[in-house]
Amino acid sequence: MKKLKRNLIKAALLCLSIALGILLSQLSYGQSQPIPMVQAMVKNQPFPYPCGVAMDTTLYVKVRARLLAADSLRSASERAIRALQAEIVATRKVIDDQFRLNQYDEAKAKTLLAQLNSLQGQLIQAQTTLREASLARDAIVKELPRKVRNQLQQATPDQIAAATVTYIHVLQNRKWKWAGWAAGSGVFLGFIAHLF
């Protein structure tokens, strides 16, 4: 009878440790749904490789979309800033030429000053958009752990994407580490229970 109880306790401990390992592996960060390790090759995949493997994970998709949006917003803002600065310089030159050549026309000067004020307002909006793009990039980097974040202070979008893929692999390996530790502890507890 004692042996039967001991065997039942061993079996219960083993089942409990395996169930705990499976539960912990399913509840670990980024693993709320089953994730295929690697999908088939994708042709013309622009991110992060010209052509390579596509990782189908929630974190990768979220980071990829936000990085691409932030990068396109940043590049559009920089183009707008350059164009507006060139227009402001040209408008100021026209105003200065009026005074320098003694061809001052009050109506034309008011029109040019209004245009200059409008361009400066648009320039401020473009600079605000550029700041928002850099804040969006910073928000993306904040989603990664501190160890990875510290390495990506001045990183390009490709480096951030590569770090994200590496982090996803770490999360996938962590899932199986929890299960391994739980199964190992169950075997150890079963061995200890067998001795007594």
Backbone as CSV, one residue per row, in Angstrom:
resi,resn,N_x,N_y,N_z,CA_x,CA_y,CA_z,C_x,C_y,C_z
1,MET,0.812,-1.189,0.000,0.000,0.000,0.000,0.867,1.269,0.000
2,LYS,1.961,1.226,0.825,2.852,2.378,0.863,3.507,2.593,-0.485
3,LYS,3.890,1.497,-1.125,4.550,1.597,-2.425,3.602,2.195,-3.467
4,LEU,2.345,1.817,-3.413,1.351,2.348,-4.347,1.164,3.851,-4.135
5,LYS,1.084,4.268,-2.867,0.943,5.697,-2.581,2.169,6.473,-3.065
6,ARG,3.349,5.876,-2.837,4.582,6.529,-3.257,4.621,6.664,-4.780
7,ASN,4.218,5.614,-5.481,4.194,5.672,-6.947,3.174,6.691,-7.450
8,LEU,2.043,6.768,-6.770,1.036,7.762,-7.154,1.559,9.185,-6.923
9,ILE,2.275,9.378,-5.815,2.853,10.699,-5.542,3.889,11.046,-6.602
10,LYS,4.736,10.069,-6.969,5.742,10.306,-8.013,5.078,10.684,-9.329
11,ALA,4.062,9.912,-9.694,3.368,10.186,-10.953,2.704,11.563,-10.920
12,ALA,2.120,11.912,-9.776,1.469,13.216,-9.658,2.496,14.344,-9.753
13,LEU,3.653,14.177,-9.115,4.702,15.196,-9.195,5.224,15.346,-10.616
14,LEU,5.409,14.224,-11.303,5.864,14.291,-12.694,4.840,15.001,-13.571
15,CYS,3.576,14.628,-13.424,2.522,15.269,-14.225,2.415,16.756,-13.891
16,LEU,2.535,17.083,-12.604,2.461,18.477,-12.195,3.609,19.289,-12.774
17,SER,4.816,18.738,-12.731,5.959,19.488,-13.269,5.867,19.637,-14.783
18,ILE,5.403,18.615,-15.476,5.245,18.721,-16.930,4.157,19.739,-17.271
19,ALA,3.038,19.680,-16.545,1.959,20.643,-16.794,2.427,22.062,-16.491
20,LEU,3.195,22.228,-15.417,3.717,23.543,-15.077,4.678,24.049,-16.147
21,GLY,5.521,23.163,-16.662,6.443,23.555,-17.727,5.715,23.968,-18.991
22,ILE,4.694,23.210,-19.362,3.912,23.557,-20.556,3.190,24.881,-20.347
23,LEU,2.624,25.068,-19.155,1.926,26.313,-18.860,2.877,27.504,-18.910
24,LEU,4.041,27.377,-18.296,5.008,28.475,-18.320,5.509,28.754,-19.728
25,SER,5.692,27.710,-20.514,6.170,27.941,-21.877,5.105,28.620,-22.731
26,GLN,3.841,28.341,-22.465,2.778,28.989,-23.230,2.532,30.420,-22.775
27,LEU,2.789,30.705,-21.506,2.522,32.039,-20.982,3.723,32.961,-21.033
28,SER,4.858,32.473,-21.509,6.029,33.343,-21.576,5.792,34.426,-22.616
29,TYR,6.511,35.572,-22.463,6.285,36.759,-23.290,6.450,36.442,-24.770
30,GLY,5.487,36.874,-25.564,5.578,36.734,-27.013,5.187,35.362,-27.518
31,GLN,4.688,34.502,-26.656,4.382,33.137,-27.076,2.924,32.799,-26.805
32,SER,2.019,33.727,-26.969,0.624,33.483,-26.663,-0.072,32.656,-27.735
33,GLN,0.536,32.508,-28.883,-0.040,31.684,-29.939,1.063,30.829,-30.533
34,PRO,0.711,29.679,-31.075,1.772,28.841,-31.643,2.443,29.552,-32.812
35,ILE,3.752,29.511,-32.824,4.522,30.248,-33.823,5.361,29.271,-34.625
36,PRO,5.213,29.276,-35.940,6.104,28.431,-36.731,7.520,28.966,-36.640
37,MET,8.476,28.061,-36.561,9.862,28.501,-36.404,10.301,29.347,-37.604
38,VAL,10.201,28.813,-38.803,10.614,29.556,-39.992,9.663,29.188,-41.121
39,GLN,9.206,30.193,-41.842,8.374,29.920,-43.001,9.262,29.736,-44.223
40,ALA,8.621,29.457,-45.324,9.355,29.259,-46.574,9.964,30.576,-47.041
41,MET,10.875,30.476,-47.991,11.514,31.672,-48.535,10.460,32.568,-49.188
42,VAL,10.636,33.852,-49.048,9.712,34.818,-49.623,10.476,35.626,-50.659
43,LYS,9.962,35.684,-51.865,10.635,36.439,-52.918,10.332,37.923,-52.767
44,ASN,11.321,38.740,-53.063,11.206,40.204,-53.033,10.782,40.736,-51.669
45,GLN,11.221,40.079,-50.613,10.909,40.582,-49.284,11.846,41.750,-48.987
46,PRO,11.309,42.963,-48.795,12.187,44.119,-48.648,12.754,44.300,-47.248
47,PHE,12.314,43.506,-46.285,12.671,43.838,-44.916,12.915,42.595,-44.114
48,PRO,13.969,42.421,-43.404,15.195,43.198,-43.376,16.193,42.751,-44.418
49,TYR,15.874,41.723,-45.185,16.795,41.224,-46.203,16.163,41.413,-47.576
50,PRO,16.964,41.537,-48.659,16.390,41.641,-49.996,15.520,40.432,-50.316
51,CYS,15.979,39.255,-49.977,15.121,38.074,-50.054,15.614,37.137,-48.966
52,GLY,14.710,36.574,-48.221,15.124,35.746,-47.099,13.930,35.076,-46.481
53,VAL,14.037,34.758,-45.219,12.954,34.069,-44.540,12.039,35.090,-43.892
54,ALA,10.780,34.758,-43.837,9.807,35.628,-43.190,9.470,35.034,-41.834
55,MET,9.643,35.810,-40.793,9.299,35.357,-39.452,7.869,35.794,-39.176
56,ASP,7.015,34.855,-38.872,5.613,35.167,-38.649,5.373,35.273,-37.149
57,THR,5.798,36.358,-36.560,5.544,36.573,-35.145,4.901,37.930,-34.962
58,THR,4.144,38.048,-33.901,3.434,39.292,-33.630,4.408,40.437,-33.406
59,LEU,5.453,40.188,-32.629,6.421,41.243,-32.342,7.127,41.708,-33.606
60,TYR,7.541,40.763,-34.457,8.261,41.130,-35.680,7.373,41.954,-36.601
61,VAL,6.128,41.516,-36.760,5.207,42.236,-37.649,4.953,43.641,-37.116
62,LYS,4.773,43.753,-35.803,4.507,45.062,-35.211,5.715,45.984,-35.354
63,VAL,6.881,45.460,-35.057,8.093,46.275,-35.159,8.362,46.649,-36.607
64,ARG,8.166,45.705,-37.513,8.415,45.976,-38.932,7.507,47.086,-39.443
65,ALA,6.219,46.994,-39.137,5.270,47.999,-39.623,5.581,49.377,-39.037
66,ARG,5.856,49.417,-37.749,6.128,50.706,-37.122,7.462,51.289,-37.585
67,LEU,8.462,50.432,-37.790,9.753,50.926,-38.279,9.630,51.491,-39.685
68,LEU,8.911,50.776,-40.543,8.739,51.262,-41.912,7.961,52.572,-41.932
69,ALA,6.919,52.667,-41.099,6.143,53.907,-41.045,6.990,55.059,-40.512
70,ALA,7.749,54.794,-39.458,8.601,55.851,-38.890,9.684,56.264,-39.877
71,ASP,10.249,55.291,-40.581,11.306,55.613,-41.540,10.761,56.411,-42.722
72,SER,9.590,56.026,-43.235,9.019,56.782,-44.358,8.590,58.179,-43.907
73,LEU,8.061,58.289,-42.690,7.694,59.602,-42.157,8.933,60.479,-41.984
74,ARG,10.013,59.885,-41.505,11.256,60.635,-41.319,11.814,61.121,-42.648
75,SER,11.857,60.234,-43.644,12.414,60.636,-44.941,11.531,61.683,-45.624
76,ALA,10.202,61.544,-45.518,9.309,62.548,-46.103,9.472,63.893,-45.396
77,SER,9.633,63.853,-44.081,9.826,65.101,-43.331,11.139,65.769,-43.709
78,GLU,12.192,64.983,-43.856,13.483,65.561,-44.233,13.429,66.186,-45.624
79,ARG,12.738,65.511,-46.562,12.590,66.091,-47.908,11.799,67.397,-47.845
80,ALA,10.714,67.396,-47.058,9.896,68.605,-46.938,10.691,69.738,-46.299
81,ILE,11.485,69.415,-45.296,12.297,70.448,-44.639,13.300,71.046,-45.615
82,ARG,13.963,70.192,-46.394,14.931,70.710,-47.372,14.246,71.599,-48.409
83,ALA,13.094,71.153,-48.908,12.380,71.939,-49.921,11.896,73.269,-49.343
84,LEU,11.350,73.240,-48.125,10.859,74.477,-47.518,11.997,75.438,-47.199
85,GLN,13.125,74.912,-46.759,14.264,75.790,-46.496,14.759,76.445,-47.781
86,ALA,14.758,75.694,-48.875,15.164,76.278,-50.159,14.179,77.359,-50.591
87,GLU,12.874,77.127,-50.400,11.873,78.136,-50.760,11.995,79.378,-49.887
88,ILE,12.268,79.182,-48.598,12.427,80.329,-47.698,13.631,81.165,-48.112
89,VAL,14.721,80.506,-48.449,15.917,81.232,-48.903,15.613,81.999,-50.186
90,ALA,14.903,81.368,-51.124,14.572,82.046,-52.386,13.651,83.243,-52.142
91,THR,12.669,83.091,-51.257,11.749,84.197,-50.962,12.484,85.349,-50.288
92,ARG,13.362,85.035,-49.356,14.147,86.094,-48.703,15.048,86.807,-49.709
93,LYS,15.565,86.046,-50.653,16.430,86.650,-51.675,15.632,87.634,-52.531
94,VAL,14.399,87.256,-52.881,13.557,88.158,-53.680,13.261,89.431,-52.897
95,ILE,12.956,89.285,-51.597,12.679,90.472,-50.769,13.926,91.351,-50.663
96,ASP,15.070,90.715,-50.429,16.328,91.481,-50.335,16.673,92.157,-51.660
97,ASP,16.398,91.471,-52.767,16.680,92.065,-54.085,15.838,93.310,-54.326
98,GLN,14.607,93.318,-53.832,13.763,94.510,-53.982,14.414,95.716,-53.316
99,PHE,14.901,95.507,-52.103,15.537,96.625,-51.388,16.870,97.001,-52.019
100,ARG,17.635,96.010,-52.408,18.965,96.272,-52.950,18.888,96.991,-54.293
101,LEU,17.920,96.632,-55.112,17.810,97.220,-56.450,16.894,98.448,-56.475
102,ASN,16.459,98.884,-55.298,15.563,100.041,-55.187,14.294,99.872,-56.018
103,GLN,13.757,98.674,-56.020,12.507,98.396,-56.735,11.442,97.944,-55.732
104,TYR,11.359,98.647,-54.626,10.449,98.255,-53.560,9.011,98.498,-53.984
105,ASP,8.219,97.451,-53.904,6.787,97.521,-54.185,6.075,96.999,-52.934
106,GLU,5.287,97.866,-52.311,4.684,97.507,-51.027,3.734,96.323,-51.148
107,ALA,2.924,96.268,-52.173,1.975,95.160,-52.348,2.723,93.840,-52.555
108,LYS,3.754,93.891,-53.402,4.538,92.680,-53.656,5.300,92.252,-52.398
109,ALA,5.794,93.232,-51.642,6.527,92.920,-50.411,5.605,92.270,-49.381
110,LYS,4.365,92.777,-49.249,3.408,92.167,-48.316,3.078,90.737,-48.732
111,THR,2.901,90.549,-50.033,2.618,89.200,-50.534,3.778,88.258,-50.232
112,LEU,5.003,88.742,-50.479,6.179,87.903,-50.220,6.359,87.619,-48.728
113,LEU,6.080,88.619,-47.880,6.184,88.399,-46.437,5.128,87.405,-45.945
114,ALA,3.915,87.495,-46.500,2.873,86.525,-46.138,3.280,85.120,-46.581
115,GLN,3.855,85.035,-47.783,4.331,83.743,-48.280,5.466,83.219,-47.392
116,LEU,6.363,84.121,-46.971,7.475,83.735,-46.104,6.963,83.216,-44.756
117,ASN,5.972,83.900,-44.190,5.387,83.442,-42.922,4.715,82.080,-43.078
118,SER,4.023,81.898,-44.183,3.380,80.609,-44.450,4.416,79.493,-44.574
119,LEU,5.501,79.777,-45.295,6.564,78.776,-45.453,7.220,78.441,-44.115
120,GLN,7.407,79.455,-43.278,8.001,79.193,-41.968,7.069,78.353,-41.093
121,GLY,5.769,78.583,-41.199,4.802,77.748,-40.476,4.843,76.305,-40.961
122,GLN,4.922,76.134,-42.279,5.029,74.778,-42.829,6.334,74.109,-42.405
123,LEU,7.407,74.898,-42.312,8.694,74.361,-41.867,8.606,73.876,-40.420
124,ILE,7.931,74.634,-39.585,7.757,74.220,-38.186,6.954,72.921,-38.116
125,GLN,5.905,72.805,-38.946,5.118,71.565,-38.978,5.965,70.385,-39.439
126,ALA,6.804,70.596,-40.442,7.664,69.514,-40.936,8.683,69.103,-39.877
127,GLN,9.221,70.072,-39.143,10.165,69.741,-38.074,9.471,68.983,-36.941
128,THR,8.221,69.342,-36.657,7.448,68.609,-35.650,7.207,67.173,-36.102
129,THR,6.898,66.996,-37.376,6.701,65.649,-37.912,7.985,64.837,-37.833
130,LEU,9.117,65.477,-38.093,10.404,64.787,-37.981,10.664,64.347,-36.542
131,ARG,10.333,65.204,-35.586,10.480,64.824,-34.174,9.561,63.653,-33.832
132,GLU,8.325,63.673,-34.359,7.393,62.565,-34.109,7.926,61.259,-34.687
133,ALA,8.559,61.333,-35.853,9.130,60.123,-36.455,10.252,59.566,-35.593
134,SER,11.088,60.448,-35.057,12.168,59.948,-34.201,11.612,59.417,-32.887
135,LEU,10.528,60.011,-32.374,9.886,59.478,-31.170,9.263,58.113,-31.441
136,ALA,8.703,57.928,-32.644,8.138,56.622,-33.001,9.233,55.566,-33.060
137,ARG,10.387,55.931,-33.599,11.519,54.998,-33.641,11.974,54.643,-32.229
138,ASP,12.021,55.659,-31.361,12.411,55.403,-29.976,11.404,54.495,-29.274
139,ALA,10.118,54.669,-29.593,9.098,53.805,-28.989,9.272,52.357,-29.439
140,ILE,9.700,52.166,-30.682,9.947,50.809,-31.179,11.107,50.183,-30.423
141,VAL,12.162,50.948,-30.247,13.341,50.417,-29.556,13.013,50.121,-28.093
142,LYS,12.097,50.898,-27.492,11.723,50.667,-26.096,11.035,49.322,-25.896
143,GLU,10.449,48.742,-26.939,9.783,47.450,-26.801,10.774,46.307,-26.621
144,LEU,12.002,46.537,-27.005,13.025,45.507,-26.854,13.612,45.590,-25.443
145,PRO,14.226,44.516,-24.963,14.796,44.559,-23.614,15.950,45.557,-23.511
146,ARG,16.255,45.963,-22.288,17.254,47.004,-22.056,18.616,46.636,-22.632
147,LYS,18.995,45.376,-22.538,20.300,44.944,-23.050,20.407,45.213,-24.554
148,VAL,19.348,44.914,-25.288,19.332,45.149,-26.737,19.178,46.641,-27.020
149,ARG,18.349,47.306,-26.228,18.083,48.733,-26.421,19.355,49.560,-26.311
150,ASN,20.219,49.223,-25.369,21.453,49.986,-25.184,22.376,49.867,-26.385
151,GLN,22.299,48.774,-27.112,23.142,48.586,-28.290,22.599,49.322,-29.510
152,LEU,21.334,49.744,-29.467,20.680,50.319,-30.646,20.448,51.823,-30.526
153,GLN,21.308,52.539,-29.839,21.105,53.977,-29.668,21.150,54.715,-31.006
154,GLN,22.126,54.409,-31.857,22.275,55.083,-33.153,22.147,54.075,-34.292
155,ALA,21.248,53.141,-34.177,21.142,52.057,-35.155,20.251,52.454,-36.331
156,THR,20.498,51.792,-37.451,19.658,51.965,-38.635,18.439,51.058,-38.502
157,PRO,17.400,51.274,-39.315,16.241,50.381,-39.249,16.598,48.915,-39.496
158,ASP,17.569,48.651,-40.360,17.968,47.262,-40.605,18.595,46.636,-39.370
159,GLN,19.403,47.407,-38.642,20.012,46.880,-37.422,18.956,46.628,-36.353
160,ILE,17.971,47.511,-36.269,16.891,47.311,-35.303,16.094,46.061,-35.663
161,ALA,15.837,45.867,-36.958,15.097,44.680,-37.390,15.886,43.413,-37.094
162,ALA,17.189,43.441,-37.343,18.018,42.267,-37.055,18.018,41.969,-35.559
163,ALA,18.083,43.010,-34.733,18.038,42.806,-33.282,16.690,42.247,-32.856
164,THR,15.624,42.675,-33.528,14.297,42.155,-33.212,14.195,40.678,-33.559
165,VAL,14.717,40.296,-34.718,14.694,38.884,-35.117,15.492,38.047,-34.122
166,THR,16.647,38.553,-33.704,17.453,37.839,-32.714,16.690,37.696,-31.405
167,TYR,16.004,38.753,-31.005,15.231,38.706,-29.764,14.083,37.704,-29.872
168,ILE,13.469,37.619,-31.044,12.402,36.635,-31.241,12.952,35.222,-31.088
169,HIS,14.146,34.973,-31.634,14.760,33.650,-31.469,15.030,33.355,-29.992
170,VAL,15.458,34.369,-29.250,15.693,34.182,-27.812,14.391,33.810,-27.114
171,LEU,13.293,34.498,-27.474,12.000,34.180,-26.865,11.568,32.759,-27.191
172,GLN,11.794,32.335,-28.435,11.408,30.980,-28.814,12.241,29.944,-28.070
173,ASN,13.532,30.214,-27.893,14.371,29.279,-27.141,14.009,29.280,-25.666
174,ARG,13.625,30.429,-25.130,13.250,30.527,-23.721,12.038,29.646,-23.425
175,LYS,11.136,29.547,-24.385,9.948,28.711,-24.210,10.361,27.281,-23.904
176,TRP,11.294,26.770,-24.644,11.702,25.380,-24.449,12.596,25.221,-23.230
177,LYS,13.285,26.258,-22.820,14.076,26.183,-21.588,13.173,25.989,-20.381
178,TRP,12.045,26.718,-20.344,11.106,26.546,-19.237,10.579,25.120,-19.197
179,ALA,10.211,24.608,-20.341,9.688,23.236,-20.383,10.769,22.249,-19.957
180,GLY,12.002,22.466,-20.385,13.102,21.572,-20.008,13.381,21.606,-18.517
181,TRP,13.395,22.816,-17.945,13.613,22.927,-16.504,12.484,22.255,-15.734
182,ALA,11.253,22.445,-16.180,10.121,21.841,-15.473,10.171,20.319,-15.564
183,ALA,10.461,19.796,-16.748,10.548,18.336,-16.894,11.722,17.794,-16.080
184,GLY,12.848,18.497,-16.093,14.006,18.070,-15.301,13.717,18.082,-13.815
185,SER,13.025,19.129,-13.354,12.679,19.165,-11.927,11.684,18.074,-11.584
186,GLY,10.791,17.750,-12.512,9.858,16.642,-12.271,10.577,15.314,-12.151
187,VAL,11.562,15.091,-13.020,12.348,13.853,-12.944,13.123,13.818,-11.629
188,PHE,13.694,14.961,-11.247,14.447,15.022,-9.993,13.538,14.752,-8.800
189,LEU,12.351,15.386,-8.793,11.408,15.139,-7.702,10.953,13.686,-7.683
190,GLY,10.760,13.112,-8.855,10.397,11.690,-8.916,11.498,10.805,-8.375
191,PHE,12.752,11.159,-8.686,13.886,10.380,-8.171,13.981,10.503,-6.653
192,ILE,13.796,11.725,-6.136,13.827,11.936,-4.685,12.688,11.167,-4.020
193,ALA,11.496,11.214,-4.628,10.355,10.485,-4.057,10.598,8.984,-4.104
194,HIS,11.316,8.522,-5.108,11.615,7.092,-5.225,12.551,6.635,-4.109
195,LEU,13.449,7.525,-3.667,14.386,7.173,-2.606,13.698,7.043,-1.253
196,PHE,12.618,7.743,-1.058,11.944,7.692,0.249,10.793,6.776,0.251
